[in-house]
Amino acid sequence: MQKSVRKTFPLAIALLLALCGAAVAGDNANVVISLDGEHAAAAAGEQVQVPVSAAGMVGVKQVEIILTVLPAEAFDLAATTFTPAFGFSPGSGVEVIGDDQVKGGIATLSETVDGDGALGVFTLTMSSSFTRESSAEIVVSSVSLGPSSVDRDVVGVEGLFVVNWAVPPPNMLATSSVSLNPAYSSVGTGAAADGSPGEIEFAVNFTDDGLPAKGQPIAWDITNTGSRSVYLLGVGEIPSGVYVCLRNVTDEDGNAVVKFDAEGNLKAAATSLDVQARTIAVNPAGDTIDLAVDFDATWVVPDVDQLMFVSQVSLNDDDKALNEVVAGPGYKIPVVLSAAGLAGVKQVEAIVTVSPAEAFDLEKTTFSGSSAFRLAGPGVEVSGNQVRGGAVVLSDAVDGDADIGTFILVTSDSFSEDTEAEIVVHSVSLGPSSGVRDYLDTELLSRSMHLNRPDPVLVATAPLVGNALTSGVDVGAVDDDSPGEITYSVNFTNLWGDPGEGQAILWDVYNRSAEWVSVLGIGTIPPKGSAFVRNTTDADGNSSIEVDADVVSFLSITASTATENTAGKALDLAIDFSAAWAAAKPLAAVPLANSLNQNYPNPFNPETTIPYALSSDAIVSLTIYNIAGQVVRKLVDGEALAAGQYQAMWDGRSESGASVASGMYFYLFHAGDYVAKRKMVLLR
């Protein structure tokens, strides 16, 4: 026994000396540990190999690695082995240190390891209850390395190893109704995208790896199976029985859309459409798969010989001056209905709707015929907020243009000039007999009268007080997006409640400062001087001017216009603005490009920070997904953000506030057209 001790002692001393190298603690603090692989497939009793590498080693002679497995019951940890890439494994090579952890190590007797290289390979065995349908994860939770057992650094880890990683295959789903029975559009509006009632759209969404995929080609097979033309909006007409194929690609959210329309009325025959959206994709196994979604639609479309017996119905000759009325209590309001393009008409019935109902005394309503039509029995019939009147022709049918009749509606005693009300032609039916008549409903008529519509309005669409930095000497007169530029704008709404295009706006600009100030595109204003700028509102009722200054300055600005209300009363509308420029100062640096950075810390528990940058103003979304492609949390949901640096924090919770499980997660970033994706690991 004594002899054995004598032989062992010098060997122990030699081993101790060998483990003491030139490197010191801290030299390996920046070593990065990574997994040489991400996933593998395995079933019960099968083995998976997890290679571990290191980058940036300095004088390394000892290494200790701890793996954590999730869930623990997926593995037979006692069967785990570790094969070092250099040196040897002290003891048995692997030590099980808990239900879900194993430890492996490396030691060298003489040489040291520097630079980048493999550390070794863990071989883990799956448990007897594990199947191909199961999923498990292996994480390097701790690594320490250095020149000796007492001089070791604990270093960072990158990567997650997944057994039977379930990658969702590509998929395409309908995001609109697959079968539609739309209302019809009026004759002559089916070829235009104008919001008419016959317009429909079919839409699909394509995902790959569980996430929306941009640029996926979609083929739309379109067959007109009806008797009349259908319009593919933005492309052209599809005649009866014709097949066309339209190709487009998915947008950044994975969506692709086609839009259609058809023309007709309630007496028409049906036309129909069959549509299929299809695409070809490749699944995670490398197999080519065909994806398709079927749609169909049916409209009501007229035959030529079933078109309206009238081409147009007007209310008070569609004269806005007659259909914009200022009224008080007990006023009698005439509603004259006229028609153009009558063909063989001998009977007519009209219904008008009022709102609010209490604004009128409907029992006092009368309906009189015209020179072309006589009254048919009682003058009117009242039902709720509607009144109906009708007339007939006893001899020759009416052709061409003629008045149909006149309703006289009476406002109630409680009505005042401060009360708004509306009279709408709800429907008109007319034809050669009671059994053969065309019906024009509200959407085709759109004829109405307004009582006591509000006065025209001029409103500011920019802040009343503008503050800016000065632009710097000699750049204030140039429209160059310099920091001193301020835009002032107003919006004009006319007496019919619509955007007032072409309204004359007078901008009175007074320079209150002792310095020159510029009205961009017009000229400069001397100290204590004034300038008048006249322009007109655009199609949306907007008018604007832009001003700038080189140095500290002040302006007073008034935008004004002259108009009148529905009663013909003259109105002068005006808005006062002011501007002030401060001494110039450096502006904050703006990122040169959009970017999405890696979260930190990673892996993390319980929370992590996700940095990102915007090079310009953008609509931003930042969404967390699990490995099945399901949305876990929306950190930023379509927010308008200015250019700059940002950070989003995730606390490991779902949208409902519940803590999510350990594992790999993805975060997807959208900023305008910019899209980026990264992954992270949560360790509970």
C-alpha positions in Angstrom: 0.0 0.0 0.0 2.8 2.4 0.9 4.6 1.6 -2.3 1.5 2.4 -4.3 1.1 5.7 -2.6 4.7 6.6 -3.5 4.1 6.0 -7.2 0.8 7.9 -7.2 2.1 11.0 -5.4 4.6 12.2 -8.1 1.9 11.6 -10.8 -0.6 13.8 -8.9 2.0 16.5 -8.5 2.7 16.3 -12.2 -1.0 16.6 -13.1 -1.4 19.6 -10.8 1.6 21.3 -12.3 0.3 20.5 -15.8 -3.1 22.1 -15.0 -1.4 25.3 -14.0 -0.6 27.3 -17.2 0.4 30.7 -18.3 -3.1 32.0 -18.7 -4.8 33.7 -15.8 -8.5 34.0 -14.7 -10.4 36.4 -16.9 -8.5 35.6 -20.2 -11.5 33.4 -21.3 -14.3 35.7 -20.1 -15.2 36.6 -23.7 -15.2 33.0 -25.1 -18.4 32.2 -27.0 -19.9 28.7 -26.7 -22.1 27.5 -29.6 -23.8 24.3 -30.7 -22.7 22.9 -34.1 -26.3 22.1 -35.1 -29.9 23.0 -34.3 -32.1 19.9 -34.4 -32.3 16.2 -35.0 -35.0 13.6 -35.4 -35.2 10.7 -32.9 -37.6 8.1 -31.5 -37.6 5.9 -28.3 -34.1 4.6 -27.4 -32.4 6.4 -30.3 -29.4 8.7 -29.8 -28.8 12.3 -30.7 -25.4 13.9 -30.8 -24.9 17.5 -29.6 -21.5 19.0 -30.7 -20.2 21.9 -28.6 -17.6 24.4 -29.8 -15.8 27.4 -28.4 -14.4 30.6 -30.0 -11.6 32.8 -28.5 -10.0 30.3 -26.0 -6.7 31.3 -24.2 -4.5 28.8 -22.5 -7.4 26.4 -21.8 -6.6 23.1 -19.9 -9.8 22.4 -18.1 -13.4 22.6 -19.3 -16.7 21.9 -17.6 -20.0 21.8 -19.5 -23.5 21.4 -18.1 -26.5 20.6 -20.3 -30.1 21.1 -19.4 -32.8 19.0 -21.1 -36.5 19.8 -21.5 -38.6 17.8 -20.5 -36.5 15.6 -18.3 -38.6 12.5 -19.0 -37.8 12.6 -22.7 -34.2 11.4 -22.0 -32.4 8.5 -20.4 -29.7 10.8 -18.8 -27.8 7.9 -17.2 -26.9 6.6 -20.7 -25.3 10.0 -21.7 -21.7 10.0 -22.8 -19.3 12.8 -23.6 -16.4 12.5 -26.1 -13.9 15.4 -25.7 -12.3 16.9 -28.8 -8.9 17.1 -27.0 -7.4 15.9 -23.7 -9.5 13.4 -21.8 -12.7 13.2 -19.7 -11.9 13.0 -16.0 -13.7 10.2 -14.1 -16.5 8.5 -16.0 -16.9 11.4 -18.5 -20.4 12.3 -17.6 -22.1 13.0 -14.3 -25.9 13.3 -13.8 -26.4 16.2 -11.5 -30.2 16.4 -11.4 -33.4 15.2 -13.0 -32.8 17.4 -16.0 -29.0 18.1 -16.1 -25.7 16.3 -17.0 -22.1 17.5 -16.7 -19.1 16.6 -18.8 -15.5 17.8 -18.6 -12.1 17.9 -20.3 -8.6 18.0 -18.9 -5.2 18.1 -20.5 -1.8 17.1 -18.9 0.5 19.2 -20.9 -0.6 21.2 -24.0 -2.9 24.2 -23.7 -5.8 25.0 -26.2 -6.0 28.5 -27.8 -8.3 30.1 -30.4 -11.4 28.5 -31.9 -12.3 24.8 -32.0 -14.5 22.0 -30.9 -14.9 21.0 -27.2 -16.5 17.7 -27.7 -19.7 15.8 -28.4 -22.5 14.8 -26.0 -24.4 11.7 -27.0 -27.8 11.6 -25.4 -30.3 8.7 -25.5 -34.0 9.2 -25.8 -36.3 7.5 -23.2 -38.5 4.5 -23.9 -41.6 6.7 -23.8 -40.3 9.2 -26.4 -41.8 9.1 -30.0 -41.4 10.8 -33.3 -44.4 12.9 -32.5 -42.7 14.1 -29.2 -40.5 17.2 -29.1 -37.6 18.0 -26.7 -34.9 20.6 -26.2 -31.3 20.6 -25.1 -29.7 23.8 -23.8 -26.1 24.5 -22.8 -26.8 26.1 -19.5 -23.3 26.5 -18.1 -19.7 26.4 -19.4 -16.5 27.2 -17.4 -13.0 26.9 -18.8 -9.5 28.0 -18.0 -6.0 26.9 -17.1 -6.8 25.1 -13.9 -9.7 24.1 -11.6 -9.3 27.3 -9.6 -8.8 29.7 -12.6 -11.8 29.3 -14.8 -14.2 31.7 -16.4 -18.0 31.1 -16.8 -18.8 32.2 -20.4 -21.7 33.0 -22.6 -23.7 30.4 -24.6 -25.4 30.6 -27.9 -27.9 28.1 -29.4 -30.6 25.6 -28.7 -30.8 22.0 -29.9 -34.3 20.7 -30.6 -35.2 17.0 -31.0 -38.1 16.5 -33.5 -38.4 20.2 -34.3 -42.0 20.7 -35.6 -41.7 23.1 -38.5 -45.1 24.1 -39.8 -45.4 23.3 -43.6 -46.4 26.1 -46.0 -50.1 26.8 -46.0 -52.6 29.0 -47.8 -56.0 29.9 -46.3 -58.9 32.1 -47.4 -59.2 35.4 -45.6 -62.4 36.4 -47.2 -65.7 34.6 -47.7 -65.4 31.7 -50.2 -69.0 32.0 -51.4 -70.7 35.4 -52.0 -74.1 36.6 -53.3 -73.5 40.3 -53.6 -75.9 43.1 -54.4 -75.7 44.5 -57.9 -74.0 47.7 -59.1 -75.9 50.2 -61.1 -75.6 50.0 -64.9 -72.4 51.5 -66.1 -70.4 51.3 -62.8 -69.3 47.7 -62.8 -66.0 48.4 -64.6 -64.8 51.0 -62.1 -63.6 50.5 -58.6 -65.9 53.1 -57.0 -67.4 51.4 -54.0 -70.6 50.4 -55.8 -72.6 47.6 -54.2 -71.6 44.8 -56.6 -67.9 45.0 -55.8 -66.5 42.0 -54.0 -63.0 40.7 -53.2 -61.5 37.2 -52.7 -58.4 37.0 -50.6 -55.9 34.4 -49.4 -53.0 34.4 -46.9 -49.8 32.4 -47.4 -47.6 31.3 -44.5 -44.2 29.5 -44.6 -42.5 28.2 -41.4 -45.6 29.4 -39.6 -45.0 33.0 -40.6 -46.5 35.3 -43.3 -44.4 35.1 -46.5 -44.0 38.0 -48.9 -43.6 37.5 -52.7 -45.2 34.1 -53.0 -46.6 33.7 -56.6 -50.4 33.2 -56.6 -52.3 32.1 -59.8 -56.0 33.0 -59.9 -58.1 30.8 -62.2 -61.2 32.8 -63.1 -64.2 31.4 -65.1 -67.3 33.5 -65.8 -70.0 30.8 -65.5 -72.9 33.3 -65.9 -74.8 34.8 -68.8 -73.4 38.4 -68.6 -70.0 40.0 -68.2 -68.1 40.3 -65.0 -65.4 42.9 -64.4 -62.0 42.0 -62.9 -61.3 45.4 -61.4 -58.0 46.9 -62.4 -57.7 44.5 -65.4 -60.8 44.4 -67.5 -64.0 42.7 -68.6 -64.5 38.9 -68.5 -67.4 38.0 -70.9 -69.8 35.1 -70.3 -68.1 31.7 -70.5 -64.6 33.1 -70.6 -61.6 31.8 -68.5 -58.7 34.0 -67.6 -55.7 33.5 -65.3 -54.4 36.4 -63.2 -51.0 36.1 -61.5 -49.9 38.3 -58.5 -47.7 37.8 -55.5 -48.4 38.1 -51.7 -47.6 41.3 -49.9 -45.4 41.7 -46.8 -48.2 40.2 -44.6 -48.6 37.2 -46.9 -51.9 38.4 -48.5 -53.0 38.3 -52.1 -56.4 39.8 -53.4 -58.5 40.0 -56.5 -61.6 42.2 -56.9 -64.7 41.9 -59.2 -67.9 43.7 -60.0 -71.0 43.1 -62.1 -73.9 45.4 -63.2 -77.7 44.9 -62.9 -81.0 45.5 -61.1 -83.6 43.5 -59.2 -85.3 42.2 -62.3 -82.2 40.8 -63.8 -81.0 37.2 -64.5 -78.1 35.9 -62.5 -74.5 35.8 -63.5 -71.9 33.8 -61.6 -68.1 33.3 -61.2 -65.9 30.4 -60.2 -62.4 31.3 -58.9 -59.5 29.2 -57.6 -56.3 30.6 -56.0 -53.4 28.2 -56.3 -49.7 28.1 -55.6 -46.8 25.6 -55.4 -44.5 25.4 -52.3 -41.9 23.2 -50.7 -42.5 21.6 -47.3 -39.8 21.1 -44.6 -39.1 17.6 -46.0 -38.3 19.0 -49.4 -41.5 17.7 -51.0 -43.3 19.9 -53.6 -46.9 20.5 -52.5 -49.9 22.1 -54.4 -52.1 24.5 -52.4 -55.5 25.7 -53.6 -58.6 27.6 -52.3 -61.9 27.6 -54.2 -64.3 30.6 -54.3 -67.6 31.4 -56.1 -70.0 34.4 -56.4 -73.4 35.1 -58.0 -74.7 38.5 -59.0 -78.0 39.7 -60.5 -77.3 41.0 -64.1 -79.9 42.4 -66.6 -80.8 41.2 -70.0 -80.9 44.0 -72.6 -84.7 43.8 -72.9 -85.2 44.0 -69.1 -83.4 47.3 -68.5 -85.2 50.0 -66.6 -88.3 51.7 -67.9 -86.5 54.9 -66.8 -82.9 56.1 -67.2 -82.9 58.7 -64.5 -85.0 60.0 -61.5 -84.3 63.4 -60.1 -85.4 65.3 -57.0 -86.3 68.9 -57.5 -84.3 68.7 -60.8 -81.2 67.8 -58.6 -80.7 71.5 -58.0 -78.6 71.7 -54.8 -80.0 75.2 -54.1 -83.5 73.7 -54.0 -82.5 70.6 -52.1 -80.6 72.6 -49.3 -83.4 74.2 -47.3 -83.5 76.4 -44.2 -86.8 75.7 -42.4 -88.6 76.3 -39.1 -91.7 74.8 -37.5 -94.7 74.2 -39.8 -92.8 74.7 -43.0 -94.2 73.1 -46.1 -91.4 71.3 -48.1 -92.0 70.5 -51.7 -90.4 67.3 -53.1 -90.8 67.1 -56.8 -89.9 63.8 -58.5 -89.0 63.8 -62.2 -87.9 61.1 -64.6 -86.0 61.0 -67.8 -86.1 58.2 -70.4 -89.5 56.8 -69.6 -90.6 53.9 -71.9 -94.3 52.9 -72.0 -94.9 53.8 -68.3 -98.6 53.9 -67.1 -98.1 53.3 -63.4 -95.7 54.9 -60.8 -95.2 54.5 -57.1 -92.7 56.5 -54.9 -91.7 56.1 -51.3 -89.8 58.8 -49.4 -88.1 58.3 -46.0 -87.6 61.1 -43.5 -85.1 61.3 -40.6 -85.6 62.0 -37.8 -89.2 61.0 -38.0 -90.2 63.5 -35.2 -89.0 66.4 -37.4 -92.1 66.0 -39.6 -95.9 65.8 -39.1 -96.2 63.0 -41.7 -100.0 62.8 -41.4 -100.1 66.2 -43.1 -98.1 65.0 -46.1 -99.8 65.2 -49.5 -98.9 63.8 -52.9 -100.2 65.4 -56.1 -99.8 63.9 -59.6 -98.5 65.8 -62.6 -99.7 66.7 -66.1 -98.6 63.3 -67.2 -99.8 61.2 -64.2 -103.1 61.3 -62.2 -103.5 60.3 -58.5 -104.3 56.6 -57.9 -106.8 56.6 -55.0 -105.7 58.1 -51.7 -102.9 60.6 -52.0 -100.4 59.1 -49.5 -99.9 56.2 -47.1 -97.8 56.7 -43.9 -95.8 53.8 -42.4 -93.3 54.7 -39.6 -90.9 57.3 -41.0 -92.0 56.6 -44.7 -94.8 58.0 -46.9 -95.9 56.5 -50.2 -97.6 58.1 -53.1 -98.7 56.8 -56.5 -100.2 57.8 -59.8 -101.5 56.1 -63.0 -102.1 56.9 -66.7 -105.6 56.0 -68.0 -104.9 56.2 -71.7 -101.6 56.6 -73.5 -98.4 55.4 -71.9 -95.8 58.1 -71.0 -92.5 58.2 -72.9 -89.5 60.5 -72.6 -89.1 63.0 -69.8 -91.9 63.9 -67.3 -92.7 64.9 -63.8 -93.9 61.9 -61.7 -95.5 63.9 -58.9 -94.9 66.1 -55.9 -94.9 65.3 -52.2 -95.5 68.2 -49.7 -94.0 67.4 -46.3 -94.7 69.6 -43.3 -92.2 70.1 -40.5 -93.4 69.5 -36.9 -94.3 72.2 -34.4 -91.1 71.3 -32.4 -88.9 71.7 -35.4 -86.5 74.7 -35.5 -83.8 76.2 -37.7 -81.3 74.7 -35.3 -82.5 71.2 -36.2 -81.1 69.1 -39.0 -83.3 66.8 -41.0 -83.2 64.8 -44.3 -85.7 63.6 -46.9 -84.6 60.7 -49.0 -86.2 59.1 -52.1 -86.3 55.5 -50.7 -87.7 53.7 -53.8 -89.5 54.3 -57.1 -91.3 51.6 -59.1 -92.8 52.2 -62.5 -93.9 50.4 -65.7 -96.7 49.6 -68.1 -98.8 47.8 -65.4 -98.9 46.8 -61.7 -97.5 43.4 -62.6 -94.7 44.6 -64.8 -92.6 47.3 -63.1 -89.0 48.2 -62.5 -87.8 48.9 -59.0 -85.1 51.5 -58.3 -83.9 51.1 -54.7 -82.1 53.6 -52.4 -78.6 52.7 -53.6 -79.5 53.4 -57.2 -81.4 56.6 -56.5 -79.3 58.4 -53.8 -81.6 61.4 -54.1 -82.1 63.5 -50.9 -83.0 66.9 -49.5 -81.3 68.4 -46.4 -82.9 70.8 -44.0 -80.8 73.2 -41.9 -77.4 71.8 -43.0 -74.6 73.4 -40.8 -72.8 76.4 -42.1 -69.6 76.0 -44.1 -66.6 75.5 -41.9 -62.9 76.4 -42.1 -60.7 74.5 -39.7 -57.0 74.3 -39.0 -55.3 71.1 -39.9 -51.9 72.1 -38.5 -51.0 73.4 -35.0 -52.1 77.0 -34.4 -48.7 77.7 -32.8 -45.6 76.6 -34.7 -42.2 76.4 -33.1 -39.0 75.4 -35.0 -35.2 75.7 -35.0 -33.8 78.3 -37.4 -32.6 76.9 -40.7 -29.2 78.6 -40.7 -28.0 81.6 -42.7 -29.0 81.7 -46.4 -31.2 78.5 -46.4 -34.4 79.9 -45.0 -35.6 81.0 -48.5 -35.1 77.5 -50.0 -37.6 74.7 -49.7 -35.0 72.0 -48.7 -36.6 70.4 -45.6 -34.3 72.4 -43.3 -35.2 72.4 -39.6 -36.8 75.9 -39.7 -39.6 75.0 -42.2 -43.2 75.2 -40.8 -46.3 74.3 -42.8 -49.7 75.9 -42.0 -52.8 74.4 -43.4 -56.6 74.7 -43.3 -59.5 72.6 -44.6 -62.8 74.0 -46.0 -66.1 72.2 -45.8 -68.8 73.6 -48.1 -72.5 74.2 -47.4 -73.3 70.7 -48.5 -71.0 69.2 -46.0 -68.5 68.1 -48.7 -64.8 69.1 -49.1 -64.9 72.4 -50.8 -62.6 72.3 -53.9 -61.5 75.6 -55.4 -62.4 77.8 -52.4 -60.3 81.0 -52.4 -58.1 81.3 -49.3 -56.3 84.5 -48.3 -53.2 84.1 -46.2 -52.2 87.3 -44.4 -48.6 87.0 -43.1 -47.2 89.7 -40.8 -43.5 89.6 -39.8 -43.3 90.7 -36.2 -39.5 90.3 -35.9 -36.5 92.5 -36.9 -35.2 89.9 -39.4 -36.3 88.8 -42.9 -38.6 85.8 -43.0 -39.5 83.7 -46.1 -42.8 82.4 -47.5 -41.5 79.4 -49.5 -42.2 79.5 -53.2 -43.4 83.2 -52.9 -40.7 85.4 -51.5 -39.3 87.1 -48.4 -41.0 89.5 -46.0 -39.0 92.4 -44.5 -38.9 93.2 -40.8 -42.3 94.5 -39.6 -43.7 93.9 -43.1 -46.7 92.0 -44.4 -47.4 89.7 -47.4 -50.7 88.4 -48.8 -50.8 84.9 -50.4 -53.9 83.8 -52.3 -54.5 80.2 -53.3 -57.4 77.8 -53.6 -58.4 74.6 -51.9 -57.6 71.2 -53.5 -60.0 68.3 -54.2 -60.0 67.5 -50.5 -60.7 71.1 -49.4 -57.1 71.7 -48.2 -55.0 74.9 -48.6 -51.5 75.5 -47.1 -48.4 77.7 -47.0 -44.9 77.0 -45.8 -42.6 79.5 -44.0 -39.0 79.5 -42.9 -36.4 81.7 -41.1 -32.6 81.9 -40.9 -32.4 83.3 -37.4 -34.7 84.0 -34.3 -38.0 85.4 -35.8 -41.8 85.7 -35.2 -44.8 85.7 -37.5 -48.6 86.3 -37.2 -50.6 84.5 -39.9 -54.3 84.6 -40.7 -56.1 82.3 -43.2 -59.5 83.6 -44.2 -62.3 83.0 -46.8 -65.7 84.5 -47.7 -68.7 82.2 -48.3 -72.4 81.9 -47.5 -74.7 79.4 -45.8 -77.7 77.6 -47.1 -79.9 80.6 -46.3 -77.7 82.8 -48.5 -76.2 84.7 -45.5 -72.6 85.9 -46.1 -70.0 84.4 -43.9 -66.4 85.5 -43.2 -64.3 82.5 -41.9 -60.8 83.0 -40.4 -58.2 81.2 -38.4 -55.2 82.8 -36.7 -51.8 81.1 -36.5 -48.4 82.2 -35.1 -44.8 81.0 -35.6 -41.6 81.3 -33.6 -38.1 80.2 -34.4 -35.4 79.5 -31.8 -31.6 79.6 -32.1 -30.4 76.6 -34.1 -29.0 73.6 -32.2 -27.6 70.2 -33.3 -30.2 67.7 -34.1 -30.2 64.1 -32.8 -28.5 61.6 -35.0 -30.9 59.5 -37.1 -30.0 55.8 -37.9 -28.8 55.3 -41.5 -30.9 52.2 -42.0 -33.7 50.2 -40.4 -32.4 47.4 -38.2 -33.5 44.6 -35.8 -30.9 43.6 -33.2 -30.4 40.4 -31.1 -32.3 40.5 -27.8 -30.3 40.5 -24.6 -29.8 38.6 -22.5 -30.3 35.5 -24.5 -31.1 32.9 -23.2 -33.2 34.9 -20.6 -35.4 34.6 -17.6 -37.6 36.3 -16.7 -37.4 39.2 -19.2 -35.3 40.4 -22.2 -34.8 43.5 -24.3 -35.2 43.7 -28.1 -33.4 46.8 -29.7 -34.4 48.1 -33.1 -33.8 51.3 -35.1 -35.8 53.3 -37.7 -34.1 55.4 -40.4 -37.3 57.2 -41.2 -40.9 57.5 -39.8 -42.7 54.2 -40.3 -45.6 52.0 -39.2 -44.1 49.4 -36.9 -45.1 45.9 -35.7 -43.0 43.6 -33.4 -44.6 40.2 -32.8 -43.4 37.2 -30.7 -44.2 33.7 -32.2 -43.6 30.2 -30.8 -42.0 27.4 -32.9 -45.4 26.4 -34.1 -45.8 29.8 -35.8 -48.6 30.9 -33.3 -48.7 34.5 -32.1 -47.6 34.7 -28.5 -47.4 38.5 -27.9 -47.7 41.7 -29.9 -45.1 44.1 -28.4 -45.7 46.8 -31.0 -48.9 46.6 -33.0 -49.0 48.9 -36.0 -47.8 52.0 -34.3 -46.6 55.1 -36.2 -43.1 55.8 -34.9 -40.6 58.6 -35.7 -37.0 57.8 -36.9 -34.7 56.9 -34.0 -33.5 54.2 -31.7 -36.0 52.0 -29.8 -36.2 49.1 -27.3 -39.0 46.7 -26.6 -39.1 44.5 -23.5 -40.7 41.1 -23.2 -41.5 39.6 -19.8 -42.1 36.1 -21.1 -45.9 36.4 -21.0 -48.6 35.9 -23.6 -51.2 38.4 -24.7 -53.5 37.1 -21.9 -50.7 37.7 -19.2 -49.9 34.1 -18.7 -46.3 33.0 -18.3 -45.2 30.9 -21.4 -43.1 27.8 -21.3 -39.3 27.4 -21.7 -38.2 27.0 -25.3 -37.3 28.8 -28.5 -39.3 31.8 -29.7 -39.1 34.0 -32.8 -39.7 37.8 -33.0 -40.8 39.3 -36.4 -40.3 43.0 -37.1 -42.1 45.1 -39.7 -41.2 48.8 -40.4 -42.8 49.8 -43.7 -41.3 47.5 -46.3 -38.5 46.4 -44.0 -39.0 42.9 -42.5 -36.6 41.0 -40.2 -36.8 37.9 -37.9 -34.6 36.6 -35.1 -34.9 33.8 -32.5 -34.4 33.7 -28.7 -34.5 31.2 -25.9 -36.5 31.4 -22.7 -35.2 29.3 -19.8 -37.5 28.9 -16.8 
